Amino acid sequence: MIAEPDLPLNISVSSRSSASAIPGEAWTRLCPAGHPFLNADFLAIVERHGAAAPESGWTARHLVASSSFQQ
């Protein structure tokens, strides 16, 4: 049997309206290196230039989950 890691009991989820509203260190820690579609810089550029904007049928809503264990 595989032991489950200790998981926090309380997790909060919030929404951010742009990639740049999420700290860069969070992106670096959680996203695979070299993955262009999860890269914060790529997403911020796409949003800033309107390719990912309501006018083009896209509304950014980045979900951020955090627990009391995160700094």
C-alpha positions in Angstrom: 0.0 0.0 0.0 1.3 3.5 -0.9 1.2 6.0 1.9 -0.7 9.2 1.2 1.2 12.4 1.9 -0.1 14.6 4.7 -2.5 17.0 2.9 -3.8 20.2 4.4 -7.3 20.1 5.6 -8.1 23.6 4.5 -7.5 24.7 0.9 -8.7 28.0 -0.4 -9.2 28.6 -4.1 -9.3 32.1 -5.6 -9.4 33.5 -9.1 -7.0 35.9 -10.8 -8.0 37.8 -14.0 -4.5 37.8 -15.4 -1.4 35.7 -15.4 0.7 38.6 -14.2 -1.4 38.7 -11.0 0.2 35.5 -9.8 3.7 35.7 -8.4 6.4 34.5 -10.8 7.9 32.1 -8.2 4.5 30.3 -8.0 4.6 29.7 -11.8 8.2 28.5 -11.6 7.5 26.1 -8.8 4.4 24.6 -10.2 4.7 24.5 -14.0 6.9 22.2 -16.1 10.0 23.9 -17.4 9.8 24.6 -21.2 6.0 24.1 -21.4 5.0 27.1 -23.5 1.3 27.0 -22.7 1.8 27.1 -18.9 4.6 29.7 -19.0 3.6 32.9 -17.2 5.4 35.1 -19.6 3.6 33.5 -22.6 0.2 33.8 -20.9 0.8 37.4 -19.9 1.8 38.4 -23.5 -1.2 36.6 -25.0 -3.5 38.5 -22.5 -1.8 41.9 -22.9 -2.0 41.8 -26.7 -5.7 40.8 -26.7 -5.4 37.3 -28.1 -6.8 36.0 -24.8 -9.4 38.7 -24.2 -13.2 38.8 -24.0 -13.3 40.4 -27.5 -11.7 37.2 -28.9 -13.9 34.9 -26.9 -11.5 34.3 -24.0 -11.8 35.5 -20.5 -8.8 34.7 -18.3 -9.6 33.2 -14.9 -6.5 31.6 -13.4 -7.4 29.5 -10.4 -4.9 29.6 -7.4 -5.2 27.0 -4.7 -3.4 27.6 -1.5 -3.2 26.1 2.0 -1.9 27.3 5.3 1.3 25.4 4.6 2.3 27.7 1.9 4.3 30.9 2.6 
